[in-house]
Amino acid sequence: MRRVISIFALMCACGDKGDTGGSFLPTDFEAGTFQLTNVAVDDACLDGAFAILYLPEGEGTENDWATTTELPAWDSLPSTYTIGIQEPFSDMEITVSEAGGNMALSGAEQSGVEFDADNYPGCTVDISISATLVIESNDRISGTADQQVTSGGQDTCPVFDSSPCSVTLDFYGTRL
């Protein structure tokens, strides 16, 4: 048993630190272009109906964003700028700031987003978005976005569980 503990301790002391090099700090994060990839959706609005927007192939799959995303350097925070995102969403202004060693995204708003043109033509929703970006290394981030969705109230819209309701999106990003 003592030998197993000794080997484990040696592995921990000398093991690979991964791509963080063991000493990467969020303050070292450099600006760059990232490919964001959705990995999970928790829909508290319509029992999973929003998932199709983020994971068209279904749960358990990953889906790259159709656009890339610029992230500012740590020493440029706070930073307000416009990002492009895929349909049915439109470009939006965001503010990225420091939040306890992570980046926080705030101020993101989408108005009049067509919910599901095929099944609910003319139904639009308003969404306010906040997110936390965890800096794993200079080349990789992970994140969780909380989206508060308010139904447009049109007759063609389904009945949401509540209004506003919440859709949580988990994603990661890799530097291009």
C-alpha positions in Angstrom: 0.0 0.0 0.0 2.8 2.4 0.9 4.3 1.8 -2.6 1.0 2.7 -4.3 0.7 5.9 -2.3 4.4 6.8 -3.1 3.8 6.2 -6.8 0.6 8.3 -6.8 2.4 11.1 -5.0 5.3 11.0 -7.5 2.8 11.1 -10.4 1.0 14.1 -8.9 4.3 15.9 -8.3 5.8 15.2 -11.7 2.8 14.6 -13.9 1.8 16.5 -17.0 0.1 19.8 -16.1 -2.0 19.8 -19.3 -2.1 22.8 -21.6 -2.2 25.2 -18.7 1.5 24.5 -18.0 0.6 24.4 -14.3 1.1 28.2 -14.0 -1.4 29.8 -16.4 -3.3 32.6 -14.8 -6.4 34.3 -16.3 -4.5 37.6 -16.2 -2.3 36.1 -18.9 -5.2 35.5 -21.3 -4.6 37.1 -24.8 -7.2 38.4 -27.2 -8.2 36.1 -30.0 -10.7 34.4 -32.2 -12.5 31.3 -30.8 -14.7 28.6 -32.2 -17.5 28.1 -29.7 -19.2 24.7 -29.5 -22.5 23.9 -27.7 -22.5 20.7 -25.6 -25.7 20.8 -23.5 -29.0 22.7 -23.2 -31.3 22.8 -20.1 -34.6 24.2 -21.3 -37.0 25.3 -18.6 -39.3 27.0 -21.1 -40.8 24.4 -23.4 -39.6 21.0 -22.2 -36.7 20.9 -24.6 -38.1 22.7 -27.6 -35.3 25.3 -27.5 -32.6 22.6 -27.7 -33.1 22.3 -31.4 -31.7 25.8 -31.8 -28.4 24.9 -30.1 -28.1 21.2 -30.6 -29.9 20.4 -33.9 -28.7 16.8 -33.9 -30.0 16.3 -30.3 -28.7 15.9 -26.8 -25.4 14.1 -26.4 -24.0 15.8 -29.5 -21.9 18.9 -30.0 -22.6 21.8 -32.4 -20.2 24.4 -33.5 -21.4 28.0 -33.8 -21.7 29.0 -37.4 -19.7 32.1 -36.6 -16.4 32.6 -34.7 -16.2 34.8 -31.6 -13.6 37.4 -30.6 -12.6 37.5 -27.0 -10.7 40.4 -25.5 -7.4 40.1 -23.6 -7.7 40.1 -19.8 -5.9 43.4 -19.6 -8.5 45.0 -21.9 -11.4 44.2 -19.5 -14.0 45.5 -19.3 -14.6 45.6 -23.0 -17.8 46.3 -24.9 -18.2 45.3 -28.6 -20.5 43.6 -31.1 -20.4 39.9 -31.8 -22.0 38.1 -34.7 -24.1 35.0 -34.1 -26.0 32.7 -36.3 -29.6 32.8 -37.4 -32.3 33.1 -36.0 -30.2 35.5 -33.8 -28.6 38.7 -35.0 -25.4 40.6 -34.1 -25.5 41.9 -30.6 -23.5 44.2 -28.3 -21.9 42.5 -25.3 -19.8 43.7 -22.4 -17.1 41.3 -21.1 -15.7 42.0 -17.6 -13.6 40.3 -14.9 -15.6 38.2 -12.4 -13.6 36.4 -9.8 -10.9 35.0 -12.1 -13.4 34.3 -14.9 -14.9 36.5 -17.7 -18.5 37.5 -17.3 -20.6 38.5 -20.3 -23.5 40.9 -19.7 -25.7 43.3 -21.5 -26.6 40.9 -24.3 -30.1 41.3 -25.7 -32.0 39.8 -28.6 -35.4 41.1 -29.5 -37.9 39.7 -31.9 -36.1 36.3 -32.4 -38.3 34.0 -34.5 -38.7 31.0 -32.2 -39.5 28.2 -34.7 -40.7 29.4 -38.1 -41.7 25.9 -39.2 -43.9 25.0 -36.3 -44.9 28.4 -34.9 -44.7 30.9 -37.8 -44.8 34.5 -36.6 -43.9 33.6 -33.0 -41.1 35.8 -31.7 -39.3 35.9 -28.3 -37.1 38.4 -26.5 -33.9 37.0 -24.8 -31.5 38.6 -22.4 -28.2 36.7 -22.0 -25.5 36.5 -19.4 -22.6 34.1 -19.4 -19.6 33.1 -17.4 -16.5 32.1 -19.3 -13.9 30.0 -17.5 -10.4 30.5 -18.8 -8.9 27.0 -18.8 -5.8 28.1 -20.8 -4.8 30.7 -23.3 -6.3 28.5 -26.0 -9.4 27.0 -24.3 -12.4 28.4 -22.4 -15.6 26.8 -21.2 -18.8 28.5 -20.4 -22.4 28.6 -19.3 -24.9 31.0 -20.7 -28.2 31.8 -18.9 -30.9 33.1 -21.3 -34.0 34.6 -19.9 -36.7 34.2 -22.6 -39.9 36.2 -22.7 -42.6 35.1 -25.1 -43.8 37.6 -27.6 -47.3 36.7 -26.8 -48.5 36.2 -30.3 -51.4 33.8 -31.0 -49.0 31.5 -32.9 -46.7 31.0 -29.9 -46.8 27.9 -27.7 -47.5 28.4 -24.0 -44.2 28.7 -22.2 -43.8 27.1 -18.7 -43.3 30.7 -17.4 -42.4 34.1 -18.8 -39.7 34.8 -18.5 -38.3 31.3 -18.5 -34.7 30.1 -18.5 -32.6 28.3 -21.1 -29.1 27.4 -19.9 -26.5 26.6 -22.5 -23.1 24.9 -21.8 -20.3 25.3 -24.3 -16.6 25.4 -24.8 -14.3 27.4 -27.1 -10.9 26.8 -28.7 -8.6 29.4 -30.1 -8.3 29.4 -33.9 
